[in-house]
């Protein structure tokens, strides 16, 4: 059977040239008014997928 990229994963993650996977952090959609500005600022940053989750991530991002 033909392998296909997971359509949800390709919208949420991006593969870098070095082989890491960039992703956005969760927790910024709603209920932000009680958060400190510092917390919201750091949640807005881009982060990388942890090495423990790279196997599952690489299977969803085939191409």
N, C-alpha and C positions, 0 to 999 in steps of 0.2 A: 504494500500500500504506500502511496505517495506521502511523504512527510510535509506538513504544512506548519507555518508559523502561527502561534496562537494569536488571534486577532485582538484580544484584550491585552495581551502582554506587549504587543508591538506599539500599542497606543500609550502605554504607561512606562516603558523602559527603552533605553537606547544603549547600544553597544559602543564602547569607546575603542579607539585604535589599539590600545594596550590590552584589550580583552576584558576589561571590567565592564560592569553593567550599571549605568546611571539610572537613578529613580528619584521621584519626589517623595517627600515625607508625608505621613498621614496626619490628620488632626487639624486641618486648616479650613474645613468646609463650613462649619457652623459652630455655635457655642463658644465663640472666641472672645466675647466681651469681658469675661472674668479673667482672661489670661494676661500675664504681664507682657509688656512690649518686647522684652528680651526673648521670652518664650516664643512669641509669634515670629519674631525676626529669625530665630534659629530654625524654626519649623519650615520657613520658606526656602531654606537652603536645599540644594541638591545633595543627595548622598549616594553611596554605592551599595550594591547588594553584598551581603556578608558571604564569606567563603563557605559557610555551612549550607547556604541556600543556592549556591552556584549550579549544582547539578540539576536541580529542578528548573531553575531559570534558563539554563542553557538548552534544556529539552523543549521549552516553550518558544525560545528564540532560535529556531533552526537556521533561518537565513538572515 
